[in-house]
Amino acid sequence: METLDLIKEFVVKERGKYRNPLIRETALEQDLKITGDDSDEFILAFSKEFNVDISDFDIGKYFSDEGGLSILHVLFGKKTGKTPLTLGDLEKAVETGKLV
C-alpha cells in the first residue's frame, strides 16, 4: 500500500470520514478543520503511527490555537494566515522520517 493511502486511512481513523476526497493537496486546518488542541493530538498520533520525528516541528506555523479562530474561520473556511500543512507534506515526512 502506498504511503499516501496509509495516511488517508490514518486520517479517517483519527478524525472520521470527510465529504470531500482526501488528496495530496488536502490541508489539515483549512480543509479538514483540525485546529487547536486537536492539531496537537493529531500531530502527536501521526508521529507515533508513522515513526516521524516532530522535535523541530513548529505547530503554531500551521495551526491556529482554539482561541484564535472565529466561527467564520471554522464554518466558512476563511483564511487564517497559517501555512497550509497538507497530506502531501505528511507523506514527505513519512518518507524522510521528519516533520519540519
N, C-alpha and C positions, 0 to 999 in steps of 0.2 A: 504494500500500500504506500502511496506517495505521502511525503511529509505534509503537504497541504491538506490532504484528506484526513490525516490523523489530527491535525489542528482543528479542522471543521468538526470532527467528532468530539473533540475536547470542548469546543465552544458550546455545542449542543448539550453535552453532559453537564457543564458548569452553569449554563445560562438558559437552557431550553431552546426550543425551535424558534426560528425567525421567519417572518413572512417573505422577505427577500432572500434570494440565494446568497450563500457565503462564497465570496470570490477573493482573489488576492488583494484587490483594491478596497475591500470592506474595512472601514475604520472602526476601531473598538469604541471610542467615545462617540463619534459623530453618527455612526450607523447603528451600532449595537447598544448605544446608550449605557455603556459601562463607565461609571464615574465614581468619585468619592471613595468611600471605604471599599466599595465593590471592586474598584480598579486595583486597590492594594491586594485584596484577596485573590482576584483573578490572576494577576501577575505572579504572585507567590505560588499559586497552584500550578500555573503554566511552567514556572521554573522547576518545580518538583517533578511534574509529569514528564517533562522533556529533558531534564538534567541540564538546564540552561543557567549560566552564571548571570545573576542580576545585580551584582555588587556595585557596578558603576552606572546602573540604570537610574535616570532622573525622572521619576514618575510625574513630578509636577510639570515637566515639559510637555507631557502628552495628555494628562488628565486633570480636570477641574476637581477641586475639593467640593464636598457636598454643599457648603455654604456659598460657594462661588457660582452656582448655577441658578438661573431663574427658570420659572416654569416655561417660558418661551424657548429657552435652550433645549429643555428636555422634550417638550411636546412637538415643537416645530423644527428641531434640528438647526437652530440658529448657530452661527459661528461662535466659538468660544475663544478663539485666538490661540488655541493649543495646536501643536504639531500633530497631525494625524498619525496614529500608530495602526498599521494595517495588518491583516492576516499575512500578507507577503513579508512584512517586517518580522513577524513571529516565525515564519518559515525560514528566513535567513538566520535568525537567532538559533533555531534548532540545528541548522547546518553548520554554523560556526561555533556553537556552544556558549554564546554570549549575547545578551541583550543590552545594547547601549543606547 
